[in-house]
Amino acid sequence: MAEIQNQEKQQDIGQLLKVRREKLSALQQAGRDPFQITKYNVTNHSSEIREQFESLENKQVSVAGRLMSKRIMGKASFCHVQDLEGMVQCYVARDSIREEAYADFKKYDIGDLVGIEGFVFKTKTGEISVHAEKVTLLSKSLQVLPEKWHGLTNTDIRYRQRYTDLIMNEDVRKIFVARSRIISCIRRYLDDQGFLEVETPMLVSNAGGAAARPFETHYNALNEDVKLRISLELYLKRLIVGGMERVYEIGRVFRNEGLDTRHNPEFTLMELYQAYTDYNGMMDLTENMFRHVAKEVCGTTTVPYAEEMIDLGKPFERITMVDAVKKYTGIDFDEVPDTEAAKKLADEKEVHYEERHVKGDILNLFFEEFVEEHLIQPTFVMDHPVEVSPLTKRKPDKPDYVERFELFIYGREMCNAYSELNDPIDQRERFKAQEAALAAGDEEANTTDEDFMNALEIGMPPTGGIGYGIDRLVMLLTNQPAIRDVLLFPTMKSLKKKSAGSAKSVKKDGEDNGAVAKKSSITREQAFELLKKYNKEPFHIQHALTVEGVMRWFAKELGYVSEEEFWGITGLLHDIDFELYPEEHCKKAPELLREAGVSEDMIYAVCSHGYGLCSEEEPTLEMEKVLYAADELTGLIWSCALMRPSKSTMDLETKSLKKKFKDKRFAAGCSREVIAKGAERLGWELDELFEKTILAMRSCEEAVAKAMEKEAE
């Protein structure tokens, strides 16, 4: 039945698309091809018409945009046209635009781009509108907008088809308009401070200036391997050496790392360098710039973020890293004598470290573990250990520490600044230490940049430098939980299936150990009613809906697109017997499912997730392995999310999940052994399973919440 319904829906859409192309063909045959129109004179946008109605009433205007609604009422109709700044209602009457033009208008489709000329007036209901005197079809839409048939709520589709997201969601357009304004405001502020904007290379032989793995590529013309830059630092410092005293660059950098709410492999970084100042000067500049941009773009220095109000108007707190760790743990690292003592403290506090780490590294680990999440209001954390700051000038009175700060807001690093190291002898020694770390297995360590060393030996003045994550600042000022929400085109896994010869190939769509693609033997609606027949507790229903959404996400992620319905319904029914028959979990399920006419394939899949607990059947198919791992992990992830102020997975990070995974007292009912075994069966590292499952839960969180609200009514 479900397959028939899906086919009918696709046929309906197919018919709509066919009709649109037929309409275009008719226009072209009549010599009125809309794609031949090269320009259109727009005199006003929708917001101007609304805001300046008194001066525009009865005046001629010309608007253009996308047709978003249309109500045909005999000889007169209303429609809404959407442009960059919103929507405006237009009144289209046969007598005003002539009969032939009105007949054409009635054939226009939602999504078509139109131009409307007419005069501004107010309807009897008080809505400001444009009375059309001429309607021009500017471009024909050959696709159906998402809201016409299923709505645009799937975050995966929103990110992949940002153009559609921008059409359907006005709030999304506002975010990216704000992003543009924020970057423009930053530029104006720095220009007024005497800074020069510059551009430096993206393809480099030595990707330095940050702790990150670079992307590598090959330069055919030079027959050389090169890297994509991971920071802007080393080239901008060369310009300081050259006498350009205040420089900045806003540009893309590329880091070969994972994705979470704060990280995207390519992102926008701004770095600036100012000669003859230090990190205190950078703190003053940063505080003033953040305050200025908030005031200009948001109209206030107190901005909402998640459940907090962030006050950028009052002086930012300034605290050393040692004092911050002491404040939240009671441990004074100034009193810790050496690395051995630091590692002992880490063992006592269950802070994971590597053998190569020394005292300064462990101080930084304590800060990340126990302090970051408490730094809600703007806080400058200063004076980092030298081991984690290879390009920074040492503090003259405390040479184990450096003149560095990071600004934290809502527990997130917003920028990173130094009193720049200009001693070439010290710098060379630190590069050597970084190369030793690289040899010891640290893939993010720097290597010596000889040309940069040559520049330092020529002489660099005392300099303050800083790097800002522009995307995180936009997140803060637009109140967005994830970096993908402020990137027009975030990094997404390709929907193309991997080839069999790829290093990490997956089975082709439907090729589970040679089996044909599995089809569901029960509709999704029937499955949901069956679930509710045996499960009344809201928590159990919510968990089932979550696992359903996660399984659907993984079906698409792993290339089993044609089996998405099968994966999803299996996830929905996986705990069907748990509430009434907890002692017979996965053993009672076959009886209940067979009574409902569920196929043996699905029954087998449902029961396979109980391997080692209630089932002796080892999961063999990829779907069964995913269900085995994700079932247990979704519970742990949701427990972690509920601990956050937002009560959401949207701002949950892999790092936080890893901490809770290690603490076996937290959500003790979630078996770490099952989760680890699930990752092993899938051939993934735990981090990969964590990252993917968090993304999967984010993709369905909103839909699950709406479904639970509906059930509660």
N, C-alpha and C positions, 0 to 999 in steps of 0.2 A: 504493500500500500504506500509506504513512504517513498519508494522508488517511483511509483506512478505519479504521486503528488509532485515530486521534484521534476519529473519529466514535463508535467503539465505547466509548472511554473516557468521552466526554461522555454517551453513552446510559446507561452504567453509573451515572454520577453522577446523571443525570436520574432514573433509576429509584429510586435511594436517596432522593433528595429527595421523590419522589412518595410513597414508602412512609412517610416521616416525616410528611408532611401527612395521610396517611390515618390514621396512628396518632393524631394530634392530633384529627382529626375524630371518630374513634371515642370518644375520651375525652370530648369535648364533648357528643356525643350521649348519653353515659351519665351526664352531669351531673357530670363530674370534670375540668372545664377547669382545667389548671394555671395559666393566666394569670389566673384569678379569685382565686388565693391572694395575700393582701396583705402578710403578714409571716410570719416564722419565728423562733422563739427559739433562737439559737445560744449554747451555754454554753461551748464550748471550740473552739480552733483546733488544727490538726494538730500544730503545734510544741509546744503545751502538753501534748498527750497523750503525745508522745514524751519530752519533757524531764521531765515530772512523773509518769511512769508509776507509780512506787512509791506515790505518794499517791492516784493515780486508779484503780489496779487494782481491778476489780470495782465501781467507782463508775459511776453513771449520767452519761452525757454526751449532748450533742446537737450534731452537726456538720452543716455545709452547704457545698456546693461543686459543682464540675463533675465529672461522671462521666468519668474518663479511661481506665479499663480495666474489663473485665468478663469473668470466667471462669465459665461455667455448667457445673456439675458435678452434674447430676441434681437431687437434693433440696436441695443447698446450693451456694452460689456465693461467689466473692470478687470484690470490686471495689475500685478506688482512687478516692477523692474528693479533688479538689484545691481548696484554699482559698488565701487570700492568702499563707499562711506555708508552703505545701508540700502534701504528699499524705499521706493516712492510709488504710491498708487497712481494709476493712470486710468482715465475714463475714455473709452473708445466707442464712439457712436457712428452708426452707419451714415447718418446725414452729414456728419462732420468730415469724414474721410472718404466718402463716396462708396457706392455699393460694391464695386469690384474689389477695392482695397479692403473693405470690411469682410468680404468673403474670404480673401486671402488671410486676414488676421485670424479668423476663426479656425483656420487650418494650422496655425502656428502651434508648436509643441513646447511644453515646459522644458527649459534648457536652451531654447533658441536665443540668440543675441539680437536685440532690436534697438532701433533708434526711434525716439518719439519726439515730435515737435508739437508744441501747443502752448496754451496759456495756463497760468497757475490759478487755482481756485480752491474753495473749500466746499466739500459735499454737505448735504443736509445733516449727515451724522457728525460733521465737524472734522472730517479727515482731510488734511491738506493733500491735494492731488494735482495732476496735470491733465487738462482737457485736451485730448489728442486732436490735432488737425492733419497730421501726417504720420504714418507708421512705416518704417523701413526695416525689412529683414536684413540684418548685417552678416549673420552667419548661421548656418543650419546645424543644430545639434543632432548627431546621428546615434548617440547613446542615450540611455535612460538614466536620469539622475537617481542615486541610491534611494532617496526617500520615497520614490515612487513605488518601490516594491519591498524593500526590507529595512530601510533606514541605514544611516551611517553611524553605527555604534561600535563596530568592530575596530579596535585600535590598530590592529595589524593593517587593515585596509586603509584606515585614516592616514597612517604613516607612509604606506606605499603609494597611495594616490592622494598626495597632499593637495593637488589641484581640486579634487572633488571635495576634500575636507574644507578647503577655503570657501568653496561655493556654498556648502550646506551649513556650515557653522560660523556664525557671525563672530562669536567670541574668539575663534581661532584666528580670524583675520585681524582682530584687534591686537592679539598677542604679537603678530609679526609686524604690524604697523608700529607698535610700541618698541619692538626690537630695533627697528630702523631708526626710530627717534632717539633711543638710548645711545646707539653708536654715534649718531650725528652729534649728540650733545657732548659726548666724551671728546670727540674731535675738536669741537669748538672750545671746550674748556682748556684742553691742552695747548691748542694753538694760541689762545689768549695768554697762556703761561710761558710762551716763548719756545715751545717744543716744535720740532720739525718732524713731519711724517715722512717715513722712508720705506723702501721696499728692499728685502734681502732674499737670497736664493732659497728655493724650496727643495731642490735636488742637491745633495751635499755628499762629499766623500766621507765626512766624519760627523755623524749626528750626535752632537753634544749639547750641554746646557741643561739637561734634566735627567732624572732617573727613569728611563722608559726604554722598551724594546722598539727599535725602528722598523718601518717597512723597508724592504729592499727591492730594487729594480735594476734594470740594465740599460745603460746609455749606448745605443747602437752606434751612433756616429763616432763616439770616442772609444768604443769597445771596452767600457769600464762599468763595473758594478757601482751603483750609487744608492744612497738612502734618502728617504723623505725626512725632512727636518722634524725633530721632536720639540724644538724650542726656537726662539729667535735670538737668544742671548749672545752667542759668541760673535756673530756678525755685527750686532748693534754695538758691542763693546769695541770692536775694531773701529767703528765710526767715532766713538768717544776718543780713542787714541788719535784719530785723524783730525781732531779739533772741533767736531760737531757736538757742542756742549750739551744740548738737550735734544734727544731723538726718541721717537716712538714708532711702533709698527703694530697694526691690527691685521692679523692674517691667520690663515689656516695652518695648523700643525697636525702631525699624524703620529699616533702612538699605537703600536701593535699590541693592544690589550683588550680586556673584556668589556662588555657593555653592562651598565647598570643605570640607576637613576641619575648619577652624576658624571658618567663617563661615556663618551662616544669616541671611536677610534680616530675620527677627524673632528676637530673642534676649533673654535675661534679663540685665539690667544692674543692679548695685548701685552707687549713689554715696552717699558720706557726706561731710559737711563739719563741721569742728570749729573754732570760733573760738579765737583766741589761741594757735594753734600753727602750725607750718610743715611743710614736706615731711619733715623729720627725724622729727617726731611721727607723721606718716603711715607712715613706714617702720617705726617701732617698733610701731605698732598693727597693721600688716599682718603683720609677722613673728609677733607673738604670736597673732593671730587664726588664721592658717594653721596654726600649731603646735597650737593648742587644738582646732580643728575636726578635724584629722587624728587627734588623740588620742581625741577623743570618738566619732567615727564609725568610724574604722578600728582603733582600739585601739593605734595605734603612730604615731610621727612619722617612721618610715622606710617609704615606700610604694613598691610596684613600679609602674613605668610603662614600657611597651614592654620593652626589654631592660635598662633602667636601674633602680637603686634610688635614689629621690629622698629625700634626707635633709632633712627639715623641722625636725629637732631642733637642729642646730648653727646658729650665727649665719650669717645670709645674707651673702654677699659684697656689698660696695658698691664701685662703680667708676664714674668719670665716662665719658661717651660718648667724649670725646677720648682718654682713657687706654685704653678698650676697643678703639678703632680702632687706636691705636698698638700695642697688645699683639698684635693679629692681622694687621696689615699692615706695621708698622714706620713708618707715616706719622704724624707729629705735626701735627695740624691747627692747633695753636697756633703752629706755625712757618710755616703757609701764609699768605702775606700778604694775598691778596685772592681775589675770585671768579674772575678770569682764571687764576690759578695753580691754584685748586681744579679748574676745568674741564679744565685741561691734565692734572692727575693722573688725573681721571676718564677722559679719553681714553686715557691710557697703560694704565689698569687695565680698560678696556672696561666702564666703568660708565655705563649709559645715563642721561642727564639731559635736561631740557627747557631751552629757551633762557631762560625766565624764572627758572630756578633761580639762586640765589646761593650763596655759600660755605657758609652754614649748612645749606641744603638738601642740598648735595653731601656734607657730613659725615654727615648722616642717611642718605643713599643708601649711603655706604661702610659704615656700621654695619649696615644691612639686608643688604648684599651679602656682607660678609666676617665679621661678628661673631655675629649672632643664633644661627646653627646651633650655635655652640660653647658656648652658655650652657645647659648641662644642669642643673647644680645651681642652687638658688635664688640669683639675682643681681639686685641693685638697680643698674640703669644710670641714672646721675644726670646732671644739668646738660646739658640739650639746648640746641641753638641756638634763638635767639629766633624765627627764621623759621618753625619748625615747631610753635611753642607760643604761639598768639595770646592765650591767656587766663591766662598764667603770669607771676609776678613775676620781674623780672630779678635776677640775682645782683649785689649791690652792688659787688663787686670785679671782676666780669667782665660788663659790661652786654650783651655779645653772646650771653650764655647765660642760662638761666633756672633757677629752683629747681624742677626737675621730676625725677621718676624713673619708670621702668617696671620692673616685676618680671618677669624672664624665668625660666621653668623649662622644661627640655627644648626650648630654642630657641623658646619661645612666650611672647608677652606675656600676662601674667596680670592685670595691673592698671596703671593710669596715674594719677599723682598730681602735684599742684602745691602750691607755696606760692602761694595764689590772688592774682591781680592785683586790687588794690583801689584803684588810682590811676585815676580816671575819665578823666583827660586822656590818660594813656598808653594806656588801653583804647580810647579813641576812635580814636587814631592807628593802633592795630593792626587795628581793624575796617576802617579805610580801606584799609590794606594788603591785607586779606583781600578787600575788594570789588574792588580792582585786580586781584588774582589771579583772581577770578571773571570779570572782564571779559576777562582774558587767556586764558580757557578752562578754568580749574580749577573743575569742577562741584562739587567738595567744599568749596570755600571758604565761610566764614561771611559773613553780612551784618550790618549794624549793627542791634542790638535796642535801640530807643530807651527802652523801658520799663525794660530792664535797666540802661541807662546812667543813667536817672533814679535808680534804686535805688542805684547806686554813688555818685552825687553826694550822696545823702543820707548816705552813709557806711557802709562795711563794715569791720569790725575785721580785723586780720591773721588769716588763715584758712588752714588746711590742708584740701585736698580730694582725693578719690580715687575712681576708678571701677574696679569689678571685673567681669570677665566671669564670671558665675556658672556658665555652661555649661562654660567651660574648667576651672574649679576642680572641677566634678563629673567632667569627663573625667579629670583628674589623679587624683582620689581613688578613682575606680572603674576606672582603667586601661583607658579606652576610647579608640580611635584617632581617632574622628571625632565631630563635634558632633551629627550626626544620631542617634548611638547614645545620647545623653543627653537628646534632645528627644522628648517623647512623640509629638508630631505635627510632624515637620520639614516645611519647605516642599518641596513636590513639584510638578512640572509636571503640569498637568491632563491626564487621559487623554482628555478630550473633544477631538475634532478641531476645529481652527480653521475658522472660516467662510471662504469664498472672498474675502470683502471685507475681512478683517483685514489689518492693516499688514504682517504677516509671515506670510501664509497659507501653508499647506503643501497639497500635493495630498491629496485625500480618500483614504481607505483603498483601495488597489488601483488608483488612477487615475494610473499612470505614463504620462504623455503619451497618455492615452486608452485604454491597454491594460487588459484585465481583470486582476484580482488573479492573480498567478502562483502556481502550485502546484508543489510539489516532485515530481519524477519518480523520486525515489529516497528510501528511508527514511533516517533519520538513522543508524541502526545500519549499514546498507549503506554509507553514505558514509564512516563512520569506518573500517570494514574496508578500503574502497578506499584511503583515505588511508594506512593502515598498510602496505598492499601495496607502495606506492612510496616510503614514508618510514619510516626506521628510527631516525633520530637523534631522541632525546628532545626536543631543542630545537625541531626542526621540528614535531613533534607538539604540543608545548606552544603554539607560536605559532599553529598552526592552530586549536586549541581556544580560544585567547584571542580570535582574530579572529571565530570563530563566536559566542562570547558577546557580543562587542562589537556584531556585526551584529544579533543578536537584540535587544539593548538599543535600538539605534538604530531598528529597525523599529517598536518600540512607541513610542519617543520621538517619532518623526516621523509617527505615525498610520497605519502600514502593518501593523496588528495581524494581519490575515488572511494576510499574507505572511511572518510571522516565521519559519516553518519554511524557506521558500525563501531568505530572507536568511541565516539561520544556516548552512544546508548549503552555500550558496555561499561563505560565509566559511571553512567547514571545508575545502573543496576548493580554495581559491583558489591554493594553492602546490603542488598535487598533483605537478607535474612538476619542481619546483625542485631536489630532492635528487639525482635521477638524471640530469636533463637541464638543468643550470643555464644552459648556453649557448642552449638552446631554450625557456627559460621562457616560458610563455603560448603557445608555438607547438606544443609537444608535447602540451599539455593536452587539446586537442580530440580527438585520437586516443584518448588514454587514457579520457576521459570517454564518448566515443561507444561504445567497447567495453563499457562498463558500463551502457549504456542511459540515460545522462543526457540530459535534454532539451536542445534547441538554445538555448532561452532561458537555461538555467543555464550552458551552455558559453560563450555570449556574455558573460554577466555575469562569469564566472570570468576570462575573458581580458581584459576591459575594464580591469582594474586595472593591466595592463602598458602602458597607453598612454604613448607617448614613450620607452619602454624596449624592449619587445618587441612592441608592438601599435600599429597606426596607427588603431585605432578609438577615436574620441573618446568618453569616457563621456557619456551623455546622460540616462539615467534616474537618479533620486535614489539608488537603491540602488548603482548603479555608482560614483557620485561619492563616496558614503560609503566604499565598499570601497577606492577609490583613495586617499583621504585617510587612513583609519584603518589600513590595512595597514602603511604606513610608520611612522605615528605610534605604534602599539602597541609597536613595537620600541624606539623612543626612550624611551617611558614606562617600559617594563620595565627598560631599562638604568638609568634614573634611580632606579627603585625599588630595584634591587639595590645601589645606592650608599648607601642609607639603612640604619641599624642594624636596622630592622624587616624589611628585605628584602620590603617590601610596598607596594602602591599605596594602602593604607588611610590612611596619613598623608602621602602625597605631595601637595604643594600646587602649584597652577598657577604660583605665583611661582618655585618651584624648577625646574619644567619649562622655564619661559621662559629662565631663566639657562643651562640646559644647551643649549637650542635655539640660543642665540646663540653658544655655544662650539663651533665647528665641529670642534674636536679631539676632543670627547667623542662617543662612538658615531658615528665619522666615516662609517660605512657607511649610516647613516640619512639619506636625502636630504632636506635642509631645503627644497630647491626643490619636491620632490613634495608635501611636507606643506603648504607655503604655497600651491601651486597647487590642492591639494585644498580648502583653506579657501576660496580664491577661487571655485572652481567651485560650491561649496555656497552661496556668498553670505554666508559667515560671517567674522567677525574671527578671527584666530588664537587669541585668548584664549577665544573661545566654543568653537572646535574642541578646544582643550586641555582646558577644563573638562568638556565633554561626554564626551570619550574617557576621561578619568580616571575619571569616574563610571561609564562603561560597563565599564571594566576592573575596578573595585571590585565591580561587580555579579556578575562571573563568576569572580573570583580564587579563591574557596574551592572552587567546583565544578571548576575547572581543576586545582587542586592535588590534589583527591581523585581525579580521573581519572588524573593522572600517577602517583599512588601505586599505584593499581590496576594500571596498565600495568607498573609496576616489579616487581610481585609475581610 
